[in-house]
Amino acid sequence: MNDDVRRQLAQRLGRAVAALEDPGTPMVVVDLDAFDANAADLLARANGLPVRVASKSLRVPALIERALARPGFAGVLGYSLREALWLVEQQISSDVVVAYPTVDRGSVRRLLASPAALGAVTVMVDDAAHLDLIDGCRGGPGDPGGEVRVALDVDAGFRVGPAHVGPKRSPLQSTAAVVALAQQVQARPGFTLVGVMTYEGQVAGVQDTVPGQRLRSAVVRRMKSASMAQLTERRSAIAAALTEIVELEFWNGGGSGSVAETAADAAVTEIAAGSGLLVPTLFDHYASFAPRPAAFFGVPVVRRPGPDVVTVAGGGFIASGPVGPDRAPTPWAPPGLALTGLEGAGEVQSPLTGPGTADLQVGDWVWFRHAKSGEIAEHTNLVHLVQGAAVTQTVKSYRGFGCAW
């Protein structure tokens, strides 16, 4: 977005929220026009494969439902078994794959006691210990003895000699290890192996056209290309081996930053995406798609300490991941604003400098973008949905529903 577009955005969002009696701070808004355009872009890049909505990157039930209502999106990739059970109970989805193994025994017992949940929820495992924990929860009150749907989380990192580039998660790295665990699942009463997940975070989650980092970006693009070539071979070999022992329902892969590349892999049957719907700042610089920021949080100007400084109320929402400037929120609209080097984004107040401060008055809104998708929803109960220059609906985040996962 150029400065004129960002200036117009600030004016449009300001008009949209002006009639709200108690907007709260931070005031989180989602631009539905951008959200819908991003959804269409994800489907186009998926090239006919269904897109499973990554709920971690939204954390707003109404937005999950909005994505699922669009043909081409199918099912949820959840991040907590407790969350998955809630989504099923609220009839938001009848197909939830939990992307991470769980050791939440209370939720496992609830899963085992619910025929509806057993049919709708798939749990993730990468170790026989996960199966043991589930078996240890069986036999409780109301347990009908149903089959637990299981998917295997297979490491999708890029390996160069002893080096491993990518998420440090699953121990399932070789075809033999994957087959061995698959056979254990198949041999155990009460479990049904239905899917595989391979998340290539080193491709899907790393920017590759960063301004001012031309050489580094070129290296990242080469790494991504080599990683996808290696992973395509690995997935093919694992898929062929698994075909001998099980007929899978799905093979989940990718992420918002690698949709087209992952969709081209014959082993993959569905794509996971969530950040691409809201486009936080860590997804601004990808060669594979043009960003349309859809999520913003507003904080008001509360002081003017000097002619070229304003102070806003709060804003200190630092994203998870490796500590660095790219994890800080970005003052986005109006343009010409920057955090200070000494104070940064504060818990209660944040000073901003730059030429954009000249036109700001006490009470004006400054609109920030968060570095990672979904995390800002943990700091608000309500999210205002905007179309054009009007708030069309105010909805609850997970936190607004009293849910913390």
RODO-2510 file (C-alpha; in nm, 4 decimals, decimal comma):
residues 405
     n   res          X          Y          Z
     1     m     0,0000     0,0000     0,0000
     2     n     0,1329     0,3438    -0,0865
     3     d     0,0904     0,6408     0,1443
     4     d    -0,2235     0,7686    -0,0270
     5     v    -0,3944     0,4308     0,0091
     6     r    -0,2939     0,4094     0,3758
     7     r    -0,4213     0,7627     0,4373
     8     q    -0,7534     0,6710     0,2759
     9     l    -0,7647     0,3529     0,4845
    10     a    -0,7264     0,5533     0,8062
    11     q    -1,0092     0,7837     0,7000
    12     r    -1,2348     0,4947     0,5979
    13     l    -1,1809     0,2974     0,9177
    14     g    -1,2279     0,6138     1,1236
    15     r    -1,5642     0,6779     0,9585
    16     a    -1,6646     0,3146     1,0017
    17     v    -1,6090     0,3076     1,3773
    18     a    -1,7229     0,6615     1,4547
    19     a    -2,0735     0,5499     1,5497
    20     l    -1,9583     0,2803     1,7925
    21     e    -2,0531     0,3772     2,1460
    22     d    -1,7940     0,1659     2,3271
    23     p    -1,5410     0,0268     2,0779
    24     g    -1,2845    -0,0717     2,3407
    25     t    -0,9074    -0,0643     2,3118
    26     p    -0,7478    -0,2148     2,1206
    27     m    -1,0245    -0,1856     1,8639
    28     v    -0,9783    -0,4791     1,6272
    29     v    -1,1332    -0,4522     1,2838
    30     v    -1,1356    -0,6833     0,9831
    31     d    -1,1888    -0,5429     0,6361
    32     l    -1,4253    -0,7985     0,4814
    33     d    -1,3609    -0,6762     0,1280
    34     a    -0,9915    -0,7596     0,1680
    35     f    -1,0734    -1,0818     0,3562
    36     d    -1,2958    -1,2046     0,0726
    37     a    -1,0407    -1,1069    -0,1917
    38     n    -0,7732    -1,2980    -0,0006
    39     a    -1,0014    -1,6020     0,0223
    40     a    -1,0507    -1,5971    -0,3548
    41     d    -0,6748    -1,5669    -0,4050
    42     l    -0,6051    -1,8674    -0,1806
    43     l    -0,8528    -2,0805    -0,3770
    44     a    -0,7038    -1,9715    -0,7083
    45     r    -0,3549    -2,0657    -0,5913
    46     a    -0,4827    -2,3988    -0,4571
    47     n    -0,5851    -2,4849    -0,8145
    48     g    -0,8829    -2,7010    -0,7266
    49     l    -0,7578    -2,8582    -0,4032
    50     p    -0,9744    -2,7876    -0,0976
    51     v    -0,8363    -2,5386     0,1539
    52     r    -0,8602    -2,6297     0,5218
    53     v    -0,8973    -2,3211     0,7425
    54     a    -0,6162    -2,2842     0,9972
    55     s    -0,8098    -2,1558     1,2984
    56     k    -0,4952    -2,0470     1,4865
    57     s    -0,4572    -1,7687     1,2319
    58     l    -0,8135    -1,6370     1,2828
    59     r    -0,9410    -1,7195     1,6348
    60     v    -1,2738    -1,5540     1,5490
    61     p    -1,5552    -1,8072     1,4959
    62     a    -1,7515    -1,5791     1,2621
    63     l    -1,4495    -1,5482     1,0330
    64     i    -1,3918    -1,9243     1,0355
    65     e    -1,7565    -1,9671     0,9357
    66     r    -1,7263    -1,7001     0,6655
    67     a    -1,4338    -1,8831     0,5067
    68     l    -1,6048    -2,2236     0,5347
    69     a    -1,9179    -2,0856     0,3664
    70     r    -1,7172    -2,0217     0,0493
    71     p    -1,7046    -2,3217    -0,1892
    72     g    -1,3501    -2,4543    -0,1991
    73     f    -1,2832    -2,4248     0,1736
    74     a    -1,3434    -2,7471     0,3655
    75     g    -1,2800    -2,8289     0,7296
    76     v    -1,0726    -2,6698     1,0040
    77     l    -0,7117    -2,7213     1,1039
    78     g    -0,7359    -2,6574     1,4771
    79     y    -0,4597    -2,6026     1,7298
    80     s    -0,6122    -2,7537     2,0442
    81     l    -0,8295    -3,0560     2,1115
    82     r    -1,0348    -2,8474     2,3535
    83     e    -1,0895    -2,5979     2,0719
    84     a    -1,1850    -2,8744     1,8279
    85     l    -1,4494    -3,0085     2,0659
    86     w    -1,5941    -2,6589     2,1062
    87     l    -1,6097    -2,6034     1,7291
    88     v    -1,8004    -2,9300     1,6902
    89     e    -2,0336    -2,8550     1,9822
    90     q    -2,1095    -2,5090     1,8376
    91     q    -2,1735    -2,6698     1,4969
    92     i    -1,9124    -2,4471     1,3360
    93     s    -1,7459    -2,7477     1,1734
    94     s    -1,7975    -3,1227     1,1554
    95     d    -1,4423    -3,1805     1,0280
    96     v    -1,1623    -3,0612     1,2544
    97     v    -0,8061    -3,1870     1,2335
    98     v    -0,6037    -3,0953     1,5419
    99     a    -0,2650    -2,9925     1,4048
   100     y    -0,0655    -3,0692     1,7204
   101     p    -0,0491    -3,3741     1,9473
   102     t    -0,2444    -3,3387     2,2710
   103     v    -0,1714    -3,4474     2,6268
   104     d    -0,4895    -3,2852     2,7601
   105     r    -0,6441    -3,5886     2,9315
   106     g    -0,9640    -3,4061     3,0199
   107     s    -1,0283    -3,3236     2,6562
   108     v    -0,9348    -3,6746     2,5472
   109     r    -1,1974    -3,8145     2,7864
   110     r    -1,4543    -3,5755     2,6449
   111     l    -1,3633    -3,6865     2,2943
   112     l    -1,3966    -4,0539     2,3875
   113     a    -1,7378    -3,9919     2,5458
   114     s    -1,8852    -3,8168     2,2418
   115     p    -1,9824    -4,0161     1,9307
   116     a    -2,0332    -3,6875     1,7446
   117     a    -1,6839    -3,5668     1,8307
   118     l    -1,5277    -3,9040     1,7480
   119     g    -1,6744    -3,8756     1,4001
   120     a    -1,5721    -3,5140     1,3486
   121     v    -1,2304    -3,4729     1,5134
   122     t    -0,8959    -3,6104     1,3984
   123     v    -0,6095    -3,6076     1,6491
   124     m    -0,2451    -3,5712     1,5510
   125     v     0,0288    -3,8093     1,6637
   126     d     0,3964    -3,8569     1,5901
   127     d     0,4872    -4,0998     1,8674
   128     a     0,3374    -4,4160     2,0153
   129     a     0,3315    -4,2308     2,3480
   130     h     0,0417    -4,0234     2,2135
   131     l    -0,1537    -4,3432     2,1507
   132     d    -0,0670    -4,4684     2,4979
   133     l    -0,2027    -4,1507     2,6571
   134     i    -0,5329    -4,1833     2,4716
   135     d    -0,5621    -4,5503     2,5654
   136     g    -0,5001    -4,4545     2,9274
   137     c    -0,8110    -4,2341     2,9179
   138     r    -1,0460    -4,5044     2,7920
   139     g    -1,3164    -4,6723     2,9955
   140     g    -1,4492    -4,3640     3,1683
   141     p    -1,8170    -4,2798     3,2284
   142     g    -2,0076    -4,2612     2,9010
   143     d    -1,7193    -4,3920     2,6910
   144     p    -1,8896    -4,5761     2,4013
   145     g    -1,5631    -4,7383     2,2950
   146     g    -1,5555    -4,5680     1,9575
   147     e    -1,2686    -4,5377     1,7128
   148     v    -1,0371    -4,2367     1,7425
   149     r    -0,9454    -4,0799     1,4097
   150     v    -0,5687    -4,0331     1,3834
   151     a    -0,3348    -3,8441     1,1498
   152     l     0,0430    -3,8625     1,1412
   153     d     0,2509    -3,5447     1,1624
   154     v     0,5467    -3,6116     0,9327
   155     d     0,8518    -3,3863     0,9410
   156     a     0,8717    -3,1723     0,6259
   157     g     1,1984    -2,9916     0,6957
   158     f     1,4737    -2,9346     0,4418
   159     r     1,7781    -3,1491     0,5100
   160     v     2,1249    -3,0594     0,3875
   161     g     2,3715    -3,3090     0,5313
   162     p     2,3300    -3,2956     0,9109
   163     a     2,1479    -2,9610     0,8968
   164     h     1,7691    -2,9405     0,9304
   165     v     1,5908    -2,6264     0,8092
   166     g     1,2274    -2,5960     0,9121
   167     p     0,9983    -2,6473     1,2121
   168     k     1,1530    -2,8674     1,4813
   169     r     0,8464    -3,0755     1,5549
   170     s     0,7916    -3,4308     1,4439
   171     p     1,0444    -3,7126     1,4937
   172     l     0,8921    -3,8880     1,1894
   173     q     1,1616    -3,8071     0,9353
   174     s     1,2237    -4,1280     0,7434
   175     t     0,9834    -4,3393     0,5432
   176     a     1,0600    -4,6337     0,7712
   177     a     0,9671    -4,4350     1,0833
   178     v     0,6394    -4,3214     0,9296
   179     v     0,5464    -4,6729     0,8207
   180     a     0,6356    -4,8173     1,1610
   181     l     0,4047    -4,5777     1,3459
   182     a     0,1304    -4,6225     1,0865
   183     q     0,1446    -4,9970     1,1443
   184     q     0,1183    -4,9455     1,5196
   185     v    -0,1914    -4,7286     1,4736
   186     q    -0,3479    -4,9866     1,2448
   187     a    -0,2738    -5,2702     1,4842
   188     r    -0,4254    -5,0987     1,7892
   189     p    -0,7946    -5,1463     1,8631
   190     g    -0,9804    -4,8185     1,8895
   191     f    -0,7751    -4,6188     1,6380
   192     t    -0,8237    -4,5472     1,2682
   193     l    -0,5461    -4,3896     1,0616
   194     v    -0,7112    -4,1398     0,8252
   195     g    -0,4533    -3,8788     0,7305
   196     v    -0,1052    -3,7312     0,7129
   197     m     0,0146    -3,3760     0,7656
   198     t     0,3392    -3,2314     0,6298
   199     y     0,3918    -2,8641     0,7116
   200     e     0,6814    -2,7082     0,5236
   201     g     0,7186    -2,4015     0,7420
   202     q     1,0559    -2,3154     0,5903
   203     v     0,8690    -2,2462     0,2647
   204     a     0,5215    -2,1384     0,3744
   205     g     0,6306    -1,9125     0,6589
   206     v     0,9418    -1,7291     0,5350
   207     q     0,9320    -1,4040     0,3356
   208     d     1,1367    -1,4089     0,0171
   209     t     1,1167    -1,0581    -0,1365
   210     v     1,2053    -0,8403     0,1625
   211     p     1,2975    -0,4802     0,0727
   212     g     1,6600    -0,4021     0,1467
   213     q     1,7472    -0,7738     0,1687
   214     r     1,7963    -0,8579    -0,1977
   215     l     2,0788    -1,1084    -0,1497
   216     r     1,9167    -1,2799     0,1473
   217     s     1,5843    -1,2998    -0,0343
   218     a     1,7505    -1,4619    -0,3348
   219     v     1,9095    -1,7214    -0,1059
   220     v     1,5739    -1,7873     0,0612
   221     r     1,4051    -1,8395    -0,2758
   222     r     1,6722    -2,0891    -0,3781
   223     m     1,6350    -2,2695    -0,0459
   224     k     1,2587    -2,2852    -0,0929
   225     s     1,2907    -2,4293    -0,4430
   226     a     1,5382    -2,6939    -0,3302
   227     s     1,3279    -2,7734    -0,0243
   228     m     1,0112    -2,8263    -0,2289
   229     a     1,1962    -3,0511    -0,4742
   230     q     1,3322    -3,2631    -0,1885
   231     l     0,9980    -3,2724    -0,0100
   232     t     0,8124    -3,3794    -0,3243
   233     e     1,0392    -3,6838    -0,3472
   234     r     1,0002    -3,7628     0,0219
   235     r     0,6223    -3,7302     0,0134
   236     s     0,6039    -3,9529    -0,2920
   237     a     0,8102    -4,2249    -0,1256
   238     i     0,6110    -4,2085     0,1990
   239     a     0,2792    -4,2069     0,0144
   240     a     0,3775    -4,5125    -0,1868
   241     a     0,4807    -4,7002     0,1276
   242     l     0,1627    -4,6080     0,3149
   243     t    -0,0539    -4,7202     0,0246
   244     e     0,0536    -5,0751     0,1035
   245     i    -0,1008    -5,0641     0,4514
   246     v    -0,3768    -4,8002     0,4609
   247     e    -0,6119    -4,5972     0,2431
   248     l    -0,5886    -4,2394     0,3663
   249     e    -0,8715    -3,9874     0,3574
   250     f    -0,6436    -3,6847     0,3291
   251     w    -0,2874    -3,5581     0,3024
   252     n    -0,2597    -3,2047     0,4370
   253     g     0,0252    -2,9781     0,3361
   254     g     0,1403    -2,6262     0,2847
   255     g     0,0448    -2,2937     0,4322
   256     s    -0,0535    -1,9490     0,3093
   257     g     0,2927    -1,8774     0,1712
   258     s     0,3285    -2,1966    -0,0329
   259     v    -0,0224    -2,2747    -0,1558
   260     a     0,0532    -2,3077    -0,5274
   261     e     0,3813    -2,4918    -0,4747
   262     t     0,2271    -2,7450    -0,2365
   263     a    -0,0840    -2,7915    -0,4498
   264     a     0,1412    -2,9040    -0,7344
   265     d     0,2554    -3,2063    -0,5296
   266     a     0,0592    -3,5146    -0,6347
   267     a     0,0683    -3,6633    -0,2829
   268     v    -0,1153    -3,3675    -0,1263
   269     t    -0,4965    -3,3701    -0,1274
   270     e    -0,5678    -3,0493     0,0674
   271     i    -0,3977    -2,7220     0,1604
   272     a    -0,3898    -2,5553     0,5022
   273     a    -0,4205    -2,1766     0,5121
   274     g    -0,5230    -1,9079     0,7565
   275     s    -0,2722    -1,6221     0,7629
   276     g    -0,3416    -1,5555     0,3968
   277     l    -0,6954    -1,4501     0,4873
   278     l    -0,5849    -1,1652     0,7152
   279     v    -0,2263    -1,1051     0,5897
   280     p    -0,0215    -0,9832     0,8879
   281     t     0,3074    -0,8013     0,8280
   282     l     0,5134    -1,1213     0,8271
   283     f     0,3314    -1,2124     0,5045
   284     d     0,3954    -0,8856     0,3219
   285     h     0,6903    -0,9876     0,1105
   286     y     0,6289    -1,3098    -0,0813
   287     a     0,6986    -1,3676    -0,4483
   288     s     0,3989    -1,6023    -0,4697
   289     f     0,1194    -1,3527    -0,3931
   290     a     0,0359    -0,9858    -0,3450
   291     p    -0,0710    -0,8992     0,0112
   292     r    -0,4061    -0,7393     0,0923
   293     p    -0,3956    -0,6514     0,4648
   294     a    -0,7358    -0,7267     0,6170
   295     a    -0,6861    -0,7081     0,9953
   296     f    -0,6019    -0,3960     1,1931
   297     f    -0,6138    -0,2810     1,5528
   298     g    -0,6785     0,0777     1,6485
   299     v    -0,5474     0,2631     1,9501
   300     p    -0,6256     0,6293     2,0231
   301     v    -0,3866     0,9190     2,0547
   302     v    -0,3862     1,0231     2,4207
   303     r    -0,0983     1,2727     2,4407
   304     r     0,1280     1,4967     2,2344
   305     p     0,4610     1,5136     2,4219
   306     g     0,6188     1,7251     2,1479
   307     p     0,5660     1,8713     1,8023
   308     d     0,6719     1,5507     1,6262
   309     v     0,5662     1,2919     1,8858
   310     v     0,2293     1,1452     1,9810
   311     t     0,1494     0,8849     2,2430
   312     v    -0,1139     0,6180     2,1803
   313     a    -0,2885     0,4021     2,4391
   314     g    -0,1230     0,0617     2,4347
   315     g    -0,0240    -0,1303     2,1267
   316     g     0,2433    -0,3530     2,2778
   317     f     0,1324    -0,6765     2,1169
   318     i     0,4528    -0,8587     2,0281
   319     a     0,4206    -1,1654     1,8088
   320     s     0,5532    -1,5078     1,8970
   321     g     0,8669    -1,6480     1,7378
   322     p     1,2314    -1,5386     1,7422
   323     v     1,2761    -1,2059     1,9159
   324     g     1,3366    -0,9235     1,6685
   325     p     1,1983    -0,6014     1,5205
   326     d     0,9816    -0,7956     1,2754
   327     r     0,7735    -0,9275     1,5685
   328     a     0,6610    -0,5803     1,6734
   329     p     0,3303    -0,4343     1,5520
   330     t     0,3522    -0,1771     1,2738
   331     p     0,1772     0,1627     1,2905
   332     w     0,0144     0,1503     0,9483
   333     a    -0,2506     0,4138     0,8942
   334     p    -0,2150     0,7032     0,8675
   335     p     0,1308     0,6652     0,7110
   336     g     0,4486     0,8324     0,8292
   337     l     0,4506     0,6896     1,1822
   338     a     0,7130     0,4796     1,3554
   339     l     0,7808     0,3272     1,6952
   340     t     1,0749     0,4719     1,8844
   341     g     1,3916     0,2714     1,9303
   342     l     1,4068     0,3138     2,3066
   343     e     1,0442     0,2418     2,4020
   344     g     0,8981     0,0444     2,1127
   345     a     0,5415    -0,0828     2,1523
   346     g     0,4341    -0,0444     2,5143
   347     e     0,1867    -0,2306     2,7298
   348     v    -0,0007     0,0847     2,8362
   349     q     0,1315     0,3502     2,5991
   350     s     0,3459     0,3734     2,2872
   351     p     0,5168     0,6896     2,1622
   352     l     0,5177     0,7374     1,7844
   353     t     0,7366     0,9681     1,5803
   354     g     0,7582     1,0703     1,2169
   355     p     0,5960     1,3146     0,9754
   356     g     0,2569     1,1475     1,0195
   357     t     0,2290     1,2887     1,3714
   358     a     0,1723     1,6438     1,2416
   359     d    -0,1964     1,5956     1,1633
   360     l    -0,2875     1,3782     1,4623
   361     q    -0,4904     1,5170     1,7498
   362     v    -0,5759     1,3755     2,0905
   363     g    -0,8586     1,1247     2,0382
   364     d    -0,7654     1,0295     1,6796
   365     w    -0,7239     0,6611     1,5964
   366     v    -0,3975     0,5108     1,4771
   367     w    -0,4314     0,1774     1,3008
   368     f    -0,1664    -0,0886     1,3513
   369     r    -0,1047    -0,4218     1,1854
   370     h     0,0050    -0,7178     1,3945
   371     a     0,3069    -0,9214     1,2886
   372     k     0,1322    -1,2606     1,3070
   373     s    -0,2179    -1,3575     1,2123
   374     g    -0,4699    -1,4501     1,4795
   375     e    -0,2671    -1,3501     1,7836
   376     i    -0,4268    -1,0061     1,8180
   377     a    -0,7600    -1,1819     1,8840
   378     e    -0,6190    -1,2925     2,2196
   379     h    -0,6228    -0,9268     2,3265
   380     t    -0,9846    -0,8425     2,2507
   381     n    -1,3313    -0,9771     2,3174
   382     l    -1,4888    -0,8122     2,0132
   383     v    -1,3956    -0,7784     1,6473
   384     h    -1,5671    -0,5241     1,4241
   385     l    -1,6299    -0,6381     1,0666
   386     v    -1,6081    -0,3543     0,8154
   387     q    -1,7306    -0,3320     0,4583
   388     g    -1,6662    -0,0103     0,2737
   389     a    -1,6895     0,2614     0,5377
   390     a    -1,9338     0,0895     0,7721
   391     v    -1,9197    -0,1626     1,0531
   392     t    -2,1633    -0,4294     0,9363
   393     q    -2,1292    -0,6616     1,2358
   394     t    -1,9514    -0,6913     1,5682
   395     v    -1,8570    -1,0460     1,6596
   396     k    -1,6792    -1,2266     1,9425
   397     s    -1,3276    -1,3647     1,9373
   398     y    -1,2496    -1,6934     2,1118
   399     r    -1,1632    -1,4810     2,4138
   400     g    -1,5011    -1,3077     2,3875
   401     f    -1,6663    -1,6467     2,4221
   402     g    -1,4616    -1,7093     2,7368
   403     c    -1,2348    -1,9566     2,5604
   404     a    -0,8582    -1,9696     2,6165
   405     w    -0,6700    -2,2498     2,4432
***
